[in-house]
Amino acid sequence: MVINHRIVIFLLPLFLVACRVQQPMSSERFAQDVRSDIPFKVSALNSVPNHDGVYRFRCENQVDLLPDYEVDAEGAVMVYRTTFAPTHEKQPSNVIWRNIIINHKAKRVLCIDRLVHNGKTCGYIYVLQSETKEYSDENTFHWDVSDPRLLLNVAGAIEHMSSLSVTQLELMKP
């Protein structure tokens, strides 16, 4: 079977264009990367307008992941995971459960603040992203946020950013 080279030269570019997978936009790709770092399944993840690096999420049920910290309605942070056993297994609706996720490979830190409302988990994710080849713009840090020596800088940034969670907890009070 002889194939005409002219037909192949004409059809090959059309075939490649038809099969090409559309690459997501940078912000969509970043949200996908953040979603992959979350240690539980979320049903919705949306960026918060006018808050760079902040996402709001919702789950269809209550997440049973134990927190690293608890945050009360006044914004006081208490270490939850210690040498003592947890005082309760289900998250009460009057506190924020916080988990810190560090992705050393991506040089990203996630602060996940979870609230319980009507038996479902919702909350905010505060993302600290170091400048990398993939992500370099004015919203990224020019220092390595995943470096343990810079823990105080990361803690200060997270403390400054978590006001949305405390405000949401106040709004959910009966």
N, C-alpha and C positions, 0 to 999 in steps of 0.2 A: 504494500500500500504506500503510495507516494503522496506526501502531504505538500501542498504548495506553500513555499516559504513566505510568500506575500500574505497569504491568509493567516498564517501563524503570527507574523509580525503585526498584522492589523488586530487580531483577536486577543493576543496575549495582554496588551495593556488594558483592554476593556475588561478582561477577566480579572486582572489584578485590582482594578478599581472597584469592580463589583464585589470582590471578596474581602476587601480591606475593612478591617474593624475600626469603627469610629473611636478615636481616643477621647477619653473624658477630659473636660476642662480641668485646669489646674486646681481650682477650688473643689471640684467634684472628686478628683483623685485624692486630694488631701483628706476630705471627709471619709472616703473609703479607707484610707490608711488609718485614720483615727478609729473608725468602726472596727477594724481588724485588731486593734490593741485592747478593745473593751473585753473584759473577761466574762461577759454574759451577753445574751442575745437581746438586742433592742429592736422594737418594732418601728420606731421613728427616730431620726437623728437630723436636726436642722440647725444651721448656724443662727446665732442670735444677732439681729441687726444692730449695728453701731457698737458691737463688742467683738473685736478681732480675737480669734482663737477661742471663742466660747460657743459651745453647742448645747442645745436642749435635747433631751432624749425622753423616750417613753417606752415602757415595757407593758406587755399585756397582763402580767401577773407580778407578784412580789418576788424580788430577787433575794435568794437566801445566802449570798456571799457575805461573810463576816467582814466588818469594816476594819480599817487600820486606825481610824479616829472617829469620834463623835463630836458633832458641833451642836450647841444648844441655840435657842432663839436669840440669845444676846451675842452670839458669835464666838463664845468661848470654846476652844478646841481642847479635847481630852483624848489622851492615848487610850485606845480601846484594847488593842492586842498587847497583853503583858504576860507575865508568868501566871496570872490568875485565870481561871476559867471564865468564859463570858457569862454575864449576868442574865442574858436573855437570848433566845435564838431567833425570834422574829423582831424585825425592826419596829419600834414604836413610832407613832405618827407625829410625836412632838420633838423629834431630834433628826438631825441630818447624819447619815452614815457616809463617811468619806473613805475612799480608797485612793492610794497613790500608785500609779502604774508607770514604771520606767522602761522605756524601750531604748536600750543602749545602742543598738544597731542603727536605728533611725534618729538617735539623739533627740528623743521626744519624751516629755513627762506629761502624764494625764492626771489631773485631779478630778476624781469623779465624786460628786456630791449627790447622794440619793435621798429622796423623800418618798414617803408612802402616803398615797391619797386614794381613798375608796378601794383599798386592797391592791392597788397597782403601784409600781415603782416608776417614778419620774425624777427628773433633776437636771443638773448641769454638768458639763465636762469642760474644764478649763485646760487648754492645751498650751504647753510651753514647748516651742520647737526651735532647736538650734538651726542656724543657717547651714544648709548643706547644698550640694549640687542640685538636688531636686527642688528645694525650697529656699529661695533667697529673695527676700523682699523686705520692705520696711517693717513687717510684722514679725520677723524672726529675730531671735537673740543672736548676737555675734559672739557669744561664748557658749560652751558646751553645757547645756542644762542637765545632761545625764552624768556629769562628773561629780562624784561624791564630795570632792573638796569644795564644791560650790553650793552645797546643800543649803546654807543660810540664805544665799541669793534666791534660790528656788523657793524656799519657804516664804520669804518676804513677798515674792511675786504672787504666790498662791494666796497668801493672806489678803493681799490687796484686791485680788480678782474675785474672791468668794462672796462678795456682798450680794450678788443676785440670789444665791441659795438662801441666805439668811432672810432676805426680803420675801422670797417665795414661802418660806416656812411661816413667817408672820402672817402672810395673806391666807394661809390654809388653816389658821386657828379658828375653832368654832366660835 
